[in-house]
Amino acid sequence: MSIEIANVQGIGNRSEQQDAFGASRIGDYDTNGILLTVCDGMGGMASGGVIARDVLAKILEVFPWKDDFDVPGYLSSISKSVYDNFFGQGGSTVVMIHLKGNRLRFWSIGDSDILLFRNGNLTPLNIRHEYSNDLIVKAIDLGFPVTDAFSDPQAAALSEYIGKRNPLCETNRLPLELVPGDKILLCSDGISDTLSFDQIAEDLKLPVDQAAAKMEQDIISANLDNQDNYTGIILRYN
């Protein structure tokens, strides 16, 4: 078994890069597996880029970890530290995967995405922590039209992020078993809010280096006035 990895990153139309990404040593894959992480500093809040880079560094410095390591608890401790330092006025999202052999675990806080490309189909592995999802549940419980959830002015706001006192961390309780040819994309919303799932799936049909280059080309071609920072890591399992 083997893996291939490629990445894409750009500043978009923002004044600074507030995304950060990293990987553990690929040479240690046979022993420790590989850890991939994308952090998206929250725009409009204090020191988003600094926080994203600090969160990334704290994650990578404790890897490799033992099988019983409490990843959600560790992320919560990082979040509390950010909260204490920035008084709840700064933060970052985080998505991360650990692949060892063919068994994949993931962790997610915020609105960045982890997507599985298998047999030509693109499937989200995590759920975005946005108020729209909370509002959908509330609408169903109270009998309101679900469409009201998307028209709420706070719909796209984050409900969970690193920088809250006690953020909710989503994870898969049982590892996902990858099969040869599977690809995983970890990305900030600068990619997944700009490109449709159909575009991303089409790009992921290419070899990983070409897929990363095509995603960037598609983002540039979209030419959005408010294009966010964009960051992605593509992993292919062989």
VENDA-V793248 format. One record per helix or strand of 3 or more residues. SS is the DSSP state (A for helix, B for strand). FROM is the first residue (numbers start at 0). LEN is the number of residues. If there is no record, write none. Layout:
ss = [SS SS]
from = [FROM FROM]
len = [LEN LEN]
//
This chain:
ss = [B B A B A A B B B B A A B A A A B]
from = [2 18 25 33 47 70 91 102 112 120 130 146 182 188 196 207 229]
len = [8 5 7 8 14 16 9 7 6 4 12 5 5 4 7 15 8]
//
